[in-house]
């Protein structure tokens, strides 16, 4: 099971959205794509943005997203 949950992660990502604006993410797919992209960056040698005991790149990426260290943006 994923901790934090997808719902919790979507709340964190959308927390800076003003009322009436479209949410940044509205599906689990967006969360999966963002965390997998960040995990690949960590595997490629980028340093984690958080201090953690986690060693798995995906776990680190999820925690970075949960702590708002990384942002999801729309690509236009």
N, C-alpha and C positions, 0 to 999 in steps of 0.2 A: 504494500500500500504506500502511496506517495504521501509524505509529510513534508511540507504542508500540502493540503489538498489543492486540486485545480481551482476550485472555487475561491479558496483563500488567496492563491496566487493572482487570480483575475482581479480580486478586490485590491490587492497591492498595486498592480499595474494600472488600474483605472482610478486609483485614489486621487490623482491630481487633475482629473477631468472635471471641468466646471459643470454644474447642473444645466441640462439642456443640450450639451455637446455629445457627440457620438463617442462611445467608449473606445479606448485604444484597442482592446481585444474583446471579443465576445464569443470565443470558442477555445476549446482545449487545444485545438490544432495550432493556434498562434503561440500558446505557451510551449508546446512541444517543439515547434520550429525554433523559437528563440533560445530555449535552453540547449537544444542540440547544437545550434550554431555556436553558442558560447562554449560548450564542452569541446567542440572541435578546435576552437581557438586555444583553450587551455592545453589540449593534447599537443598542439603545434608549438607550445613553449611559452605562451603568454602567462604572466603571473596571475594567480587568483587575486581578486579584489577584497577578499575577506581572510581573516585568520580562522582556520578551521582544522579539526582533526580528520576531516574527510579526506580520502585519497582518490576517490572516484571523480573524474571530471564532471560527469552529469550531476552528481550530488552537490558538488561545489557550485555549478552553474545555477542549480535550483535555489540554493541558499543565497547566492548573490542576487537573484531576482527577488527573493522573499525579503531581503534587506534593502531593496531599492538601490543596489549598487550598479545595476545595469537597467537600461530602459528599452522598451519595445517601441519602435516608431513605425509609421506607415511609410512604405516606399512608393513614391509617386512616379 
